[in-house]
Amino acid sequence: TNKRKLLQGSFWLFVYMAMGVAPLAQVVLGQTPTVVVGARGDLVEATALVLAGCIAFDLGALLGRTRPERPGRDENALRLVHRR
């Protein structure tokens, strides 16, 4: 649906801006806003968690797109509609 596509587009736009464009600009300018505190392994673990979250979002969107059909329900059957 359009609402789902809008949500997916917003999510991926945020990911692109926050984790693509902003770090690239920081590298080009040679500046980082904060010093990385902690071991280097923490940064690798955080990056892996972010990537896992993006993959989970994509899998959820893929699985939500294909729903199994309910048994006993014919899409072409006539339906009674009560109108007043």
TAWO-V113031 format. One record per residue. N is the residue number from 1. RES is the residue in one letter. SS is DSSP state (h for helix, s for strand, l for the rest). D_FIRST is the distance of its C-alpha to the first C-alpha in whole Angstrom. Layout:
n=N res=RES ss=SS d_first=D_FIRST
n=N res=RES ss=SS d_first=D_FIRST
This chain:
n=1 res=T ss=l d_first=0
n=2 res=N ss=h d_first=4
n=3 res=K ss=h d_first=5
n=4 res=R ss=h d_first=5
n=5 res=K ss=h d_first=6
n=6 res=L ss=h d_first=9
n=7 res=L ss=h d_first=10
n=8 res=Q ss=h d_first=11
n=9 res=G ss=h d_first=12
n=10 res=S ss=h d_first=14
n=11 res=F ss=h d_first=16
n=12 res=W ss=h d_first=17
n=13 res=L ss=h d_first=18
n=14 res=F ss=h d_first=20
n=15 res=V ss=h d_first=21
n=16 res=Y ss=h d_first=22
n=17 res=M ss=h d_first=24
n=18 res=A ss=h d_first=26
n=19 res=M ss=h d_first=27
n=20 res=G ss=h d_first=27
n=21 res=V ss=h d_first=28
n=22 res=A ss=h d_first=30
n=23 res=P ss=h d_first=32
n=24 res=L ss=h d_first=33
n=25 res=A ss=h d_first=35
n=26 res=Q ss=h d_first=37
n=27 res=V ss=h d_first=38
n=28 res=V ss=h d_first=39
n=29 res=L ss=h d_first=41
n=30 res=G ss=l d_first=42
n=31 res=Q ss=l d_first=41
n=32 res=T ss=l d_first=40
n=33 res=P ss=l d_first=39
n=34 res=T ss=l d_first=40
n=35 res=V ss=l d_first=42
n=36 res=V ss=l d_first=41
n=37 res=V ss=l d_first=43
n=38 res=G ss=l d_first=43
n=39 res=A ss=l d_first=44
n=40 res=R ss=h d_first=42
n=41 res=G ss=h d_first=40
n=42 res=D ss=h d_first=38
n=43 res=L ss=h d_first=37
n=44 res=V ss=h d_first=36
n=45 res=E ss=h d_first=35
n=46 res=A ss=h d_first=32
n=47 res=T ss=h d_first=31
n=48 res=A ss=h d_first=30
n=49 res=L ss=h d_first=28
n=50 res=V ss=h d_first=26
n=51 res=L ss=h d_first=25
n=52 res=A ss=h d_first=25
n=53 res=G ss=h d_first=22
n=54 res=C ss=h d_first=20
n=55 res=I ss=h d_first=21
n=56 res=A ss=h d_first=20
n=57 res=F ss=h d_first=16
n=58 res=D ss=h d_first=16
n=59 res=L ss=h d_first=17
n=60 res=G ss=h d_first=15
n=61 res=A ss=h d_first=11
n=62 res=L ss=h d_first=13
n=63 res=L ss=h d_first=14
n=64 res=G ss=h d_first=11
n=65 res=R ss=h d_first=9
n=66 res=T ss=l d_first=12
n=67 res=R ss=l d_first=13
n=68 res=P ss=l d_first=17
n=69 res=E ss=l d_first=17
n=70 res=R ss=l d_first=19
n=71 res=P ss=l d_first=23
n=72 res=G ss=l d_first=24
n=73 res=R ss=l d_first=21
n=74 res=D ss=l d_first=21
n=75 res=E ss=l d_first=18
n=76 res=N ss=l d_first=21
n=77 res=A ss=l d_first=23
n=78 res=L ss=l d_first=24
n=79 res=R ss=l d_first=23
n=80 res=L ss=l d_first=26
n=81 res=V ss=l d_first=24
n=82 res=H ss=l d_first=27
n=83 res=R ss=l d_first=27
n=84 res=R ss=l d_first=30
